[in-house]
Amino acid sequence: MAFEKKLSILRRLKRKFNKIKSCFEYTIRKSTTETNNNVLFLCSTKIKGKNLVQLIYYFRSCGYNCYLDYSFRQCLKLNIHGICAISLREIFQIKKKFNNFSVIVSPDKQSLDSFNSNALKIHLNYLEIKNGFQNINEVTENDFYYPIGFHQTFYFPSCYGVNLSQSIESETLKNVFSSNRKIGAIFAGALFCKWDGQTNKYNQDSIKENFCIENRGTIFSHILEKLPQEHLYIPDTLKDFLDSMEAGHLKNKTVLIERNNFSIPYEKYFEVLLNTNFYIHMPGVTYPFCHNQIESMAAGCIPITQLGKFFIPSFTHEFDSLLFNTPDELINLLSSVSTGKYTSKINDMRNEIANYYIDHYSIESFRKRLSFLFDKNIKHTKFWIVLP
């Protein structure tokens, strides 16, 4: 017991040291490449850590150096996602003298408007999570609408201690049509709090009150109770699941994996998605979006969802998705998947959802949106995102 306590103390000291080291390196890091492709994040402290990682990934993937206005003292207060952001080699601290910036991003419109520059100014807007995202109606064709992206670990895996390629998206898109898929439908994710394995944090009434959709706990439980057992598969271990997938036993099954039972390792996750025909969209804790929705779309998994209206453009039933409004409608859809109703339509639907992702939520769509704004000499626009 004493030995374990000492190890715990050593781990905390190591994390503290690494954090201070990252903060120091960020403050002294200097750009060695002169480029006009720079983005300045004003009021960085007001951008949530996960969102900042997402934004940096988008801009970096398009060849931008990123500048943040954190001081050393502010860096010391950052969580793991903020530390990840400042640890990246192409992230620099804003100095009193700096190069011209081609893009300025800020959640503070007043500071954005007062910044004297000919750069493209992007006002970072957080979607209101109450009353069904009422401000979703404010999104225009010139706006960026990327409410949720991949899990942050897939953006910069090395910063999170994961051994993965940083080109997950491009590698996945190359393989969307290259495999004979072995899973009918799947949901894999959290249901209970990981620290006790019992508290159902995804069972909140506010989801239905604010968005008129069922929460994750209700959907998960309804599938367990109502879907015929011959159509349902709940694996006990990762090995059981992967063995059944490879053996082709899951082609007509709905697979439910709860994180506290086991998690699909990061290095296997997109392999599983590329073997899946349909992905069941379930909401997050307090709002409809969840990262696995976007990840599964990138892998060509056809959404089974009640969230079609929250994506822009909206999904279309039996064209790029299967839409439901009630848990009983979901059961009917899952039964139809298991009995082969959509077999003849799957390839066309997969083609539509893969192209939908490429056109509206991919890095390439982000790059094209930036090019469009510069070509049209548009100086102000909005970027819509949700609170993590």
Backbone torsions as a table, in degrees:
resi	resn	phi	psi	omega
1	MET	NA	-44.5	179.0
2	ALA	-64.9	-37.6	179.5
3	PHE	-64.6	-44.0	178.6
4	GLU	-62.5	-37.4	178.8
5	LYS	-65.1	-40.7	178.1
6	LYS	-64.2	-41.2	177.7
7	LEU	-61.1	-41.9	179.1
8	SER	-61.7	-42.9	178.8
9	ILE	-63.9	-41.8	179.5
10	LEU	-63.6	-39.9	178.6
11	ARG	-63.4	-43.3	179.5
12	ARG	-64.1	-40.0	178.1
13	LEU	-65.6	-38.4	178.5
14	LYS	-64.7	-44.1	178.1
15	ARG	-62.0	-41.1	179.0
16	LYS	-62.7	-44.3	178.8
17	PHE	-62.1	-45.8	-179.4
18	ASN	-63.3	-35.3	178.5
19	LYS	-65.8	-46.8	178.7
20	ILE	-62.1	-40.5	178.7
21	LYS	-61.3	-44.8	179.4
22	SER	-63.6	-41.3	179.2
23	CYS	-63.0	-43.5	-179.4
24	PHE	-65.5	-45.3	-179.4
25	GLU	-62.4	-37.1	177.7
26	TYR	-62.6	-43.4	-175.5
27	THR	-70.5	-22.8	-178.7
28	ILE	-104.6	-6.5	-176.9
29	ARG	-66.8	136.6	179.5
30	LYS	-125.9	142.0	178.3
31	SER	-72.9	130.6	178.6
32	THR	-101.8	-3.3	-178.0
33	THR	-117.0	118.1	176.0
34	GLU	-79.5	122.9	-179.5
35	THR	-149.5	151.2	174.5
36	ASN	-85.7	-8.4	-179.9
37	ASN	-90.4	83.0	-179.6
38	ASN	-128.1	149.7	176.3
39	VAL	-131.4	130.9	-179.4
40	LEU	-106.5	123.3	176.1
41	PHE	-98.3	104.7	175.2
42	LEU	-80.7	151.4	178.6
43	CYS	53.1	47.3	-177.6
44	SER	-56.6	-30.9	-177.8
45	THR	-66.0	-18.1	-179.6
46	LYS	-91.5	-2.2	179.1
47	ILE	-99.2	122.1	-178.5
48	LYS	-60.0	146.2	-172.7
49	GLY	-53.4	-49.9	-179.5
50	LYS	-62.5	-40.0	179.1
51	ASN	-64.8	-38.6	179.6
52	LEU	-64.1	-42.3	176.8
53	VAL	-60.3	-43.1	178.9
54	GLN	-61.1	-47.7	-179.5
55	LEU	-62.4	-44.8	-179.8
56	ILE	-61.7	-39.9	179.1
57	TYR	-61.2	-45.6	-179.8
58	TYR	-59.6	-49.9	-176.8
59	PHE	-69.7	-40.8	178.7
60	ARG	-63.5	-37.6	179.5
61	SER	-65.3	-20.5	177.9
62	CYS	-98.5	12.4	173.6
63	GLY	87.5	22.0	-177.4
64	TYR	-99.1	139.4	163.7
65	ASN	-81.9	142.2	-175.4
66	CYS	-115.6	136.0	-179.9
67	TYR	-120.1	130.5	179.9
68	LEU	-115.2	156.2	-178.9
69	ASP	-108.0	30.7	173.6
70	TYR	-72.1	138.0	166.6
71	SER	-86.4	168.5	178.4
72	PHE	-59.4	-42.7	-179.4
73	ARG	-63.6	-40.2	178.1
74	GLN	-66.4	-35.4	178.6
75	CYS	-59.6	-38.0	-177.3
76	LEU	-64.2	-18.2	-179.5
77	LYS	-94.2	-1.1	-175.2
78	LEU	-72.3	150.0	172.8
79	ASN	-85.3	-173.5	-174.6
80	ILE	-59.3	-34.2	-178.0
81	HIS	-73.5	-38.8	176.0
82	GLY	-65.0	-40.8	177.7
83	ILE	-63.9	-38.9	175.2
84	CYS	-57.3	-44.6	-177.8
85	ALA	-61.3	-48.0	-176.1
86	ILE	-77.1	-11.5	-180.0
87	SER	-80.6	-15.2	-175.7
88	LEU	-72.3	143.2	-172.4
89	ARG	-66.4	-28.7	-178.1
90	GLU	-94.4	19.6	178.7
91	ILE	-109.5	127.6	-174.3
92	PHE	-129.4	155.0	176.2
93	GLN	-84.7	140.9	177.9
94	ILE	-69.8	130.4	177.5
95	LYS	-105.1	173.4	177.9
96	LYS	-64.0	-35.3	174.9
97	LYS	-114.7	130.6	-178.0
98	PHE	-148.5	163.9	179.0
99	ASN	-67.9	167.1	173.9
100	ASN	-65.1	144.6	-179.8
101	PHE	-109.3	134.0	-179.9
102	SER	-85.7	-19.2	178.7
103	VAL	-140.7	139.3	173.3
104	ILE	-126.0	129.6	-178.9
105	VAL	-121.4	134.9	176.6
106	SER	-157.0	141.4	172.5
107	PRO	-81.6	-6.8	-179.6
108	ASP	-103.8	102.2	-174.6
109	LYS	-63.7	-34.3	-178.9
110	GLN	-63.8	-45.3	178.8
111	SER	-68.6	-32.8	178.6
112	LEU	-65.3	-47.3	-177.4
113	ASP	-68.5	-30.3	-177.3
114	SER	-81.8	-11.1	-179.4
115	PHE	-75.5	119.7	-174.8
116	ASN	-83.2	97.6	-177.6
117	SER	-161.5	151.9	174.9
118	ASN	-89.1	6.8	-178.4
119	ALA	-67.6	160.7	171.7
120	LEU	-67.7	124.8	-178.7
121	LYS	-103.2	122.9	-178.0
122	ILE	-115.3	117.9	178.4
123	HIS	-87.9	114.5	179.5
124	LEU	-77.2	117.1	-178.8
125	ASN	-110.7	135.0	173.3
126	TYR	-95.2	125.4	177.9
127	LEU	-61.0	133.7	178.3
128	GLU	-69.6	123.8	-174.0
129	ILE	-87.7	-0.2	178.0
130	LYS	-102.0	160.0	175.5
131	ASN	55.4	39.1	170.9
132	GLY	68.1	36.2	179.7
133	PHE	54.3	55.3	-177.0
134	GLN	-58.1	-33.7	-177.7
135	ASN	-78.2	4.2	172.9
136	ILE	-63.3	-24.5	178.6
137	ASN	-72.0	-11.9	179.2
138	GLU	-85.3	-8.7	-178.9
139	VAL	-68.7	130.0	179.7
140	THR	-112.1	172.8	-177.3
141	GLU	-68.0	-19.1	178.4
142	ASN	-90.6	-3.0	-176.6
143	ASP	-86.5	157.2	167.4
144	PHE	-89.3	127.6	178.1
145	TYR	-126.1	92.0	178.1
146	TYR	-128.0	71.0	-171.4
147	PRO	-62.2	-29.6	-179.6
148	ILE	-152.7	148.5	179.2
149	GLY	-125.8	-153.6	176.0
150	PHE	-67.9	163.8	168.1
151	HIS	-58.9	137.7	-172.8
152	GLN	-57.3	-26.5	179.3
153	THR	-61.5	-32.4	-179.3
154	PHE	-76.1	-17.5	177.4
155	TYR	-74.2	-50.8	-178.2
156	PHE	-134.4	72.7	-172.2
157	PRO	-58.1	-38.1	-176.7
158	SER	-63.5	-32.2	179.0
159	CYS	-68.2	-24.2	179.2
160	TYR	-101.7	11.0	176.7
161	GLY	74.9	27.0	-178.4
162	VAL	-114.4	134.6	-177.8
163	ASN	-91.8	86.1	179.6
164	LEU	-138.0	158.9	171.6
165	SER	-70.1	146.9	177.4
166	GLN	-86.5	2.3	179.0
167	SER	-106.4	42.7	-177.4
168	ILE	-55.5	-46.8	-175.7
169	GLU	-60.6	-52.4	-176.2
170	SER	-64.2	-38.8	178.5
171	GLU	-65.0	-38.0	179.9
172	THR	-67.9	-46.0	-178.3
173	LEU	-62.3	-30.8	178.8
174	LYS	-66.1	-24.9	-172.2
175	ASN	-109.3	10.7	-176.4
176	VAL	-58.0	-36.9	-175.3
177	PHE	-111.6	15.6	-171.8
178	SER	-97.7	0.0	-175.3
179	SER	-132.3	153.7	172.1
180	ASN	-86.2	108.4	-169.7
181	ARG	-71.7	141.8	-169.1
182	LYS	-114.6	2.9	179.9
183	ILE	-125.8	132.2	179.3
184	GLY	-67.9	-67.3	179.8
185	ALA	-142.6	152.0	-177.1
186	ILE	-147.8	150.3	158.8
187	PHE	-133.7	129.7	176.8
188	ALA	-132.7	119.2	-179.6
189	GLY	173.6	-172.1	-176.3
190	ALA	-81.4	147.9	170.6
191	LEU	-129.2	-39.2	-178.8
192	PHE	-113.2	156.4	176.5
193	CYS	-62.1	135.1	-174.5
194	LYS	-72.3	-20.2	-177.3
195	TRP	-80.1	-20.1	175.8
196	ASP	-128.8	-13.8	177.5
197	GLY	69.4	9.1	-175.7
198	GLN	-128.9	-35.0	-177.9
199	THR	-70.9	120.6	-177.9
200	ASN	-90.2	89.0	-177.7
201	LYS	-74.5	-12.2	179.9
202	TYR	-96.2	23.2	-176.0
203	ASN	-116.4	32.8	-172.6
204	GLN	-84.9	138.6	-179.6
205	ASP	-68.2	-22.6	-175.7
206	SER	-62.7	-27.9	178.3
207	ILE	-58.9	-48.5	-179.3
208	LYS	-71.2	-39.3	-179.2
209	GLU	-64.2	-40.8	-174.7
210	ASN	-87.0	-32.2	-170.8
211	PHE	-124.0	-3.0	-179.4
212	CYS	58.7	38.7	174.7
213	ILE	-131.5	159.1	-179.8
214	GLU	-78.8	146.3	177.3
215	ASN	-77.7	167.9	-174.8
216	ARG	-62.4	-40.8	-179.6
217	GLY	-59.8	-42.6	179.8
218	THR	-65.3	-44.2	-178.9
219	ILE	-64.2	-47.3	-179.0
220	PHE	-58.8	-48.3	-178.4
221	SER	-64.1	-38.2	-178.1
222	HIS	-66.1	-38.3	176.6
223	ILE	-63.0	-44.5	179.9
224	LEU	-59.7	-39.7	-174.0
225	GLU	-83.7	-35.5	-168.1
226	LYS	-107.3	-25.8	-178.7
227	LEU	-73.9	130.1	178.8
228	PRO	-52.6	137.8	-173.7
229	GLN	-59.8	-29.7	-179.5
230	GLU	-69.3	-14.7	179.1
231	HIS	-100.6	-2.5	-171.2
232	LEU	-115.1	139.9	175.9
233	TYR	-136.6	121.8	177.3
234	ILE	-121.0	100.1	-175.4
235	PRO	-72.3	148.2	178.6
236	ASP	-83.9	-33.8	-177.6
237	THR	-138.1	163.4	176.4
238	LEU	-60.9	-41.6	-179.5
239	LYS	-61.8	-44.8	178.3
240	ASP	-57.5	-44.2	-178.2
241	PHE	-63.8	-51.3	-177.2
242	LEU	-65.5	-38.2	178.2
243	ASP	-63.8	-42.6	179.4
244	SER	-66.7	-37.7	177.9
245	MET	-63.2	-50.5	-177.5
246	GLU	-64.2	-30.7	179.9
247	ALA	-77.9	-7.4	179.0
248	GLY	79.6	20.7	-177.1
249	HIS	-84.5	-4.4	-171.8
250	LEU	-113.0	10.2	-175.3
251	LYS	-61.4	-30.2	-178.8
252	ASN	-115.4	26.1	-176.3
253	LYS	-113.4	153.2	164.0
254	THR	-99.1	121.4	-176.3
255	VAL	-104.1	127.5	175.5
256	LEU	-116.5	123.3	178.8
257	ILE	-124.5	119.2	178.0
258	GLU	-100.7	132.0	-170.5
259	ARG	-55.5	-33.9	-178.2
260	ASN	-73.7	-16.1	172.5
261	ASN	-78.0	-56.3	168.4
262	PHE	-165.2	158.8	177.7
263	SER	-111.0	148.1	171.5
264	ILE	-77.9	122.6	-178.7
265	PRO	-58.4	149.1	-179.3
266	TYR	-52.7	-41.6	-175.8
267	GLU	-70.9	-15.1	178.7
268	LYS	-104.1	-12.2	-168.1
269	TYR	-60.3	-52.0	-177.7
270	PHE	-73.6	-23.9	172.2
271	GLU	-62.7	-42.1	177.2
272	VAL	-64.9	-45.2	180.0
273	LEU	-60.9	-39.0	179.5
274	LEU	-71.3	-8.9	174.8
275	ASN	-103.5	9.7	-173.3
276	THR	-115.6	134.7	178.3
277	ASN	-81.9	-46.8	-175.6
278	PHE	-126.8	141.5	176.0
279	TYR	-119.6	129.4	-179.9
280	ILE	-83.4	114.5	177.5
281	HIS	-77.2	122.9	173.8
282	MET	-123.3	143.7	-174.5
283	PRO	-67.6	165.5	171.4
284	GLY	-77.1	-160.4	-175.9
285	VAL	-71.2	-49.1	-174.1
286	THR	-122.9	-2.7	177.3
287	TYR	-146.6	165.5	-171.0
288	PRO	-65.0	-33.7	-170.6
289	PHE	-76.3	151.5	172.5
290	CYS	-151.1	146.0	-173.3
291	HIS	-59.5	-31.2	-176.5
292	ASN	-68.3	-17.8	175.0
293	GLN	-64.2	-47.4	-179.0
294	ILE	-70.5	-42.5	179.8
295	GLU	-59.5	-43.5	-178.0
296	SER	-69.3	-35.4	176.4
297	MET	-63.3	-40.5	178.4
298	ALA	-61.4	-29.9	179.6
299	ALA	-88.6	5.6	177.9
300	GLY	78.2	18.8	174.7
301	CYS	-79.4	128.5	-177.8
302	ILE	-76.0	125.9	-177.9
303	PRO	-68.8	134.3	162.8
304	ILE	-107.5	109.4	-162.5
305	THR	-150.7	151.5	169.2
306	GLN	-105.9	11.0	-171.9
307	LEU	-108.8	13.6	-173.7
308	GLY	-53.5	-34.4	-176.2
309	LYS	-74.6	-14.7	-179.3
310	PHE	-88.2	-10.4	173.0
311	PHE	-94.1	147.6	178.5
312	ILE	-123.3	120.7	-5.0
313	PRO	-67.3	160.8	179.7
314	SER	-67.0	150.7	175.5
315	PHE	-70.8	159.4	178.1
316	THR	-122.3	125.5	-175.9
317	HIS	-60.2	131.8	178.1
318	GLU	62.3	16.1	173.2
319	PHE	-113.8	-56.2	176.0
320	ASP	-125.9	5.2	-174.6
321	SER	-167.3	171.9	168.1
322	LEU	-118.9	120.8	-173.6
323	LEU	-106.1	141.9	175.3
324	PHE	-138.3	156.3	177.9
325	ASN	-111.8	-30.1	-176.7
326	THR	-124.8	158.3	177.1
327	PRO	-57.9	-36.2	178.9
328	ASP	-65.9	-36.3	175.9
329	GLU	-63.7	-37.6	176.9
330	LEU	-61.8	-43.6	179.1
331	ILE	-59.6	-41.5	178.3
332	ASN	-62.9	-40.3	179.6
333	LEU	-66.4	-44.1	-179.8
334	LEU	-64.8	-37.5	176.3
335	SER	-64.8	-38.5	178.4
336	SER	-66.2	-37.9	176.4
337	VAL	-62.3	-44.4	-176.9
338	SER	-67.6	-31.4	-177.6
339	THR	-93.4	6.2	171.7
340	GLY	85.5	15.5	-178.0
341	LYS	-59.8	-35.1	-173.4
342	TYR	-102.0	10.9	-176.5
343	THR	-54.8	-44.2	-176.9
344	SER	-74.1	-15.3	-177.5
345	LYS	-101.9	-11.3	-169.7
346	ILE	-59.1	-46.1	-177.3
347	ASN	-62.5	-41.8	178.5
348	ASP	-65.9	-42.0	179.6
349	MET	-66.6	-38.1	177.9
350	ARG	-64.6	-41.2	178.0
351	ASN	-60.0	-41.3	-178.9
352	GLU	-67.6	-43.2	-176.8
353	ILE	-73.6	-33.5	176.4
354	ALA	-64.9	-43.8	177.5
355	ASN	-68.0	-34.5	176.3
356	TYR	-59.9	-46.8	178.9
357	TYR	-61.3	-47.6	-178.1
358	ILE	-59.7	-41.9	-175.3
359	ASP	-75.9	-25.8	-169.1
360	HIS	-126.5	-21.3	-174.0
361	TYR	-131.2	-1.2	-177.4
362	SER	-84.8	169.1	173.7
363	ILE	-62.7	-36.4	179.3
364	GLU	-64.0	-37.8	177.0
365	SER	-66.2	-35.7	176.9
366	PHE	-64.6	-44.9	179.0
367	ARG	-61.7	-43.1	179.7
368	LYS	-66.1	-37.2	178.6
369	ARG	-63.9	-43.0	177.3
370	LEU	-61.4	-46.7	-179.5
371	SER	-60.5	-40.8	179.1
372	PHE	-60.2	-45.9	-178.4
373	LEU	-64.6	-39.6	178.1
374	PHE	-69.5	-41.8	179.8
375	ASP	-61.7	-38.0	-179.5
376	LYS	-86.5	0.0	179.6
377	ASN	57.6	38.0	177.3
378	ILE	-82.9	126.4	-171.4
379	LYS	-99.6	-17.1	-179.4
380	HIS	-134.1	138.5	173.8
381	THR	-155.8	178.6	-178.9
382	LYS	-121.1	152.3	176.3
383	PHE	-125.4	118.0	-177.5
384	TRP	-99.1	133.2	-177.4
385	ILE	-149.5	166.4	178.2
386	VAL	-113.2	158.2	173.7
387	LEU	-65.7	137.2	-178.8
388	PRO	-74.0	NA	NA
